[in-house]
Amino acid sequence: MKTILLSGNTALSYAVKQLDVDVISAYPITPQTTMVEKLSEYVANGELNAEFIPVESEHSALSSVLAASAAGARVFTSTSSQGLLLMHEIMFITAGLRLPVVMGIADRAVSAPINIWNDHSDIMAQRDTGWISFFAESAQESYDRTIQAYRIAEDENVHLPVNLNFDGFILTHTYEPVTPIEDELVLKYAPKKRRKLVLDPNNPMTFGGLGSPEYYFEAKYQAIKALENSLKTIIGADKEYAKISGRGYGLYNAYMTEDSDTILVSLGSIGGSIREIVRRMRRNGSKVGSLSLKLFRPFPAKELAEVLSKTKSIVVLDKASSPGAIGGPLFLEIQATLKSFDLNVPVIDIIAGLGGREIGPDDIRLMFNRGLKVASEKKVDRLLDYVGVYL
Amino acid sequence: MPYKTLKDLPLEEYFGPGHRLCQGCGAGIIARLVTKVAGANTIIVNATGCVEVSTTFYPDTAWGVPYIHVAFENSAAAASGIRAAYNAMVRKGIVDKNPNVIVLAGDGGTADIGMQALSGALERGDHILYICYDNEAYMNTGIQRSGATPYGAWTTTSPPGKLSPGQKTTKKDLIGIAVSHGIKYAATATVAYLLDAANKIEKALNTPGATFMHFLSPCTPGWRIDTANSIKVSRLAVQTALWPLYEVVDGEYITTVKVPKRLPVIEYLKAQGRFRHLVNKPEEVAKIQAYADKLAEKFGYGPISP
């Protein structure tokens, strides 16, 4: 198909239109708004045959798409920041009821102070809600992953909600060339099927009943296992998608990691900037590499361990904090991964970019230099540090 | 009025016996009646509360129609989602029939924590019937006061004491709130007047857009009444004008059950343990009587007969 100019927000909307979604429910919040504006427009002019519910809150947005999904509809919602926090309760229930809801998240800082710019505090606070969590680096990737998300969520072996994270403003509002795939191809890749377990008067079923101590654990266990096992479906869906589109993303983007002295691990749109600094520092002989994660839940620990085993030190870039913990959320995952796979690579954490504080080339160089120092000294002086904050 | 006698009610049952609600529980009677009138082509959305915990204890279910419970405060939003799903799926030929979508939520789930989602659904005019079964407190958690607890009632969080008469505020006017959204049909009901209730359910389901019903639902442990007396107490609520039965059609208030000779509120109060502390306090009884008198005047109920 022809390449068109889309922002992250409109790229998602475009995919949702092609996926023939039945019910959309959303509440406006910066920087997600242009996504729902576009979707309302598609519904209003008949380009998308769907119901758009203009709800009174994010809590109701997720509640209504959850129930629409239980009724058998293909659904979509999106939000950001405070709105995502308001959905928190219902996120657990969506996963617990095993409903294939898909949600776009324009990642944004969390109050207070109120701030509309990008970091990952909102999604990290939803870490344990049982959803599959993707991170994108570009509008094209946001578009492609949206299409993959429905195939994964609705897969019989998965039946779990998926959220698609793309950095507020940096991706949501930046227009980039995006090459969509044909409408028919989208629905062939992610076909709509009537699920068996739905709210249907012809086959009455009870959803959301009470799970006593005799049963609750089993239901939870099944949802936990489904999330763990979804990795196989996720990898398969990406490979199939690559066949029809020529684009696949894998679980991570590893750049110059093979012979590196240090690797900077990141999530989201910063990956591209980091790779650019890798290129520049490599020209000066610094053996640095970048590992940009595409999937945060399920956490692909084994796959990452393989990449991380080949370096001498690791720097984790967290765009969120876990106040009072020994490091940020991504750091804790990486450190646990290293320990679990018996890798003795020293690792440090850098928290940066909170509330949209810019992470510039010099900041990234500084992070790499910290890593190189750890690699040469073979010891960690400071486990956690903050870059870009004025003290 | 399709239902003139009890024999007119459908024989089919969609709310099974064997549920775990208390003997004499009003909510069980309401659930049974609502599903009887609505029939098989119905989806029930239930807020967290007594009905949810007592009817869906896995692996059992009391429901013969599709049922979903999501959370406490969002049943109106969930119902909107189901309606939207069916609207879209019927339009696209995925399914052939659009079912009734009915919410069952308690007074906590409606007047308090669920008010925002309810307001949203009513304002949008989504075609759902929202039924509040109002037992006038958080009974499921052990009788705590809600925004629908009547003045003077004892609950565990509105205990009467030297400085307090019990509940210090009067009930929220849920029908007034619902009607202010411009909905086409709203009505009160209670379990002592089943035919009145059945006809209202039927009418609500056949009215386009969002509709709202407010059921007074006796709670035997919460109201401290004998399990045999819930219908009697529910009838006393109507006969004292504390719970007038009416409907609001297109904004017009119409009394559906007329009470030419009213009973004094003391008859209702002394029938329940939750008012035991104030039946001998004439000044408190007088306040409640004045509240009933206002309602009687508004709904054309007759004078108190000695």
Boltz contact constraints between the chains, C-beta under 6 A:
constraints:
  - contact:
      token1: [A, 22]
      token2: [B, 88]
      max_distance: 6.0
  - contact:
      token1: [A, 23]
      token2: [B, 84]
      max_distance: 6.0
  - contact:
      token1: [A, 23]
      token2: [B, 85]
      max_distance: 6.0
  - contact:
      token1: [A, 23]
      token2: [B, 88]
      max_distance: 6.0
  - contact:
      token1: [A, 50]
      token2: [B, 88]
      max_distance: 6.0
  - contact:
      token1: [A, 51]
      token2: [B, 84]
      max_distance: 6.0
  - contact:
      token1: [A, 51]
      token2: [B, 87]
      max_distance: 6.0
  - contact:
      token1: [A, 51]
      token2: [B, 88]
      max_distance: 6.0
  - contact:
      token1: [A, 53]
      token2: [B, 80]
      max_distance: 6.0
  - contact:
      token1: [A, 53]
      token2: [B, 84]
      max_distance: 6.0
  - contact:
      token1: [A, 55]
      token2: [B, 120]
      max_distance: 6.0
  - contact:
      token1: [A, 56]
      token2: [B, 120]
      max_distance: 6.0
  - contact:
      token1: [A, 60]
      token2: [B, 77]
      max_distance: 6.0
  - contact:
      token1: [A, 60]
      token2: [B, 117]
      max_distance: 6.0
  - contact:
      token1: [A, 60]
      token2: [B, 120]
      max_distance: 6.0
  - contact:
      token1: [A, 63]
      token2: [B, 70]
      max_distance: 6.0
  - contact:
      token1: [A, 63]
      token2: [B, 74]
      max_distance: 6.0
  - contact:
      token1: [A, 63]
      token2: [B, 77]
      max_distance: 6.0
  - contact:
      token1: [A, 63]
      token2: [B, 78]
      max_distance: 6.0
  - contact:
      token1: [A, 64]
      token2: [B, 77]
      max_distance: 6.0
  - contact:
      token1: [A, 64]
      token2: [B, 80]
      max_distance: 6.0
  - contact:
      token1: [A, 64]
      token2: [B, 81]
      max_distance: 6.0
  - contact:
      token1: [A, 65]
      token2: [B, 81]
      max_distance: 6.0
  - contact:
      token1: [A, 67]
      token2: [B, 78]
      max_distance: 6.0
  - contact:
      token1: [A, 67]
      token2: [B, 81]
      max_distance: 6.0
  - contact:
      token1: [A, 67]
      token2: [B, 82]
      max_distance: 6.0
  - contact:
      token1: [A, 68]
      token2: [B, 81]
      max_distance: 6.0
  - contact:
      token1: [A, 68]
      token2: [B, 84]
      max_distance: 6.0
  - contact:
      token1: [A, 68]
      token2: [B, 85]
      max_distance: 6.0
  - contact:
      token1: [A, 70]
      token2: [B, 68]
      max_distance: 6.0
  - contact:
      token1: [A, 71]
      token2: [B, 82]
      max_distance: 6.0
  - contact:
      token1: [A, 71]
      token2: [B, 85]
      max_distance: 6.0
  - contact:
      token1: [A, 73]
      token2: [B, 85]
      max_distance: 6.0
  - contact:
      token1: [A, 93]
      token2: [B, 70]
      max_distance: 6.0
  - contact:
      token1: [A, 199]
      token2: [B, 43]
      max_distance: 6.0
  - contact:
      token1: [A, 199]
      token2: [B, 66]
      max_distance: 6.0
  - contact:
      token1: [A, 199]
      token2: [B, 68]
      max_distance: 6.0
  - contact:
      token1: [A, 201]
      token2: [B, 40]
      max_distance: 6.0
  - contact:
      token1: [A, 201]
      token2: [B, 41]
      max_distance: 6.0
  - contact:
      token1: [A, 201]
      token2: [B, 66]
      max_distance: 6.0
  - contact:
      token1: [A, 201]
      token2: [B, 99]
      max_distance: 6.0
  - contact:
      token1: [A, 204]
      token2: [B, 64]
      max_distance: 6.0
  - contact:
      token1: [A, 204]
      token2: [B, 65]
      max_distance: 6.0
  - contact:
      token1: [A, 204]
      token2: [B, 66]
      max_distance: 6.0
  - contact:
      token1: [A, 205]
      token2: [B, 66]
      max_distance: 6.0
  - contact:
      token1: [A, 206]
      token2: [B, 56]
      max_distance: 6.0
  - contact:
      token1: [A, 206]
      token2: [B, 61]
      max_distance: 6.0
  - contact:
      token1: [A, 206]
      token2: [B, 63]
      max_distance: 6.0
  - contact:
      token1: [A, 206]
      token2: [B, 67]
      max_distance: 6.0
  - contact:
      token1: [A, 207]
      token2: [B, 68]
      max_distance: 6.0
  - contact:
      token1: [A, 208]
      token2: [B, 68]
      max_distance: 6.0
  - contact:
      token1: [A, 208]
      token2: [B, 69]
      max_distance: 6.0
  - contact:
      token1: [A, 208]
      token2: [B, 70]
      max_distance: 6.0
  - contact:
      token1: [A, 209]
      token2: [B, 56]
      max_distance: 6.0
  - contact:
      token1: [A, 209]
      token2: [B, 58]
      max_distance: 6.0
  - contact:
      token1: [A, 210]
      token2: [B, 53]
      max_distance: 6.0
  - contact:
      token1: [A, 210]
      token2: [B, 56]
      max_distance: 6.0
  - contact:
      token1: [A, 210]
      token2: [B, 57]
      max_distance: 6.0
  - contact:
      token1: [A, 211]
      token2: [B, 58]
      max_distance: 6.0
  - contact:
      token1: [A, 215]
      token2: [B, 58]
      max_distance: 6.0
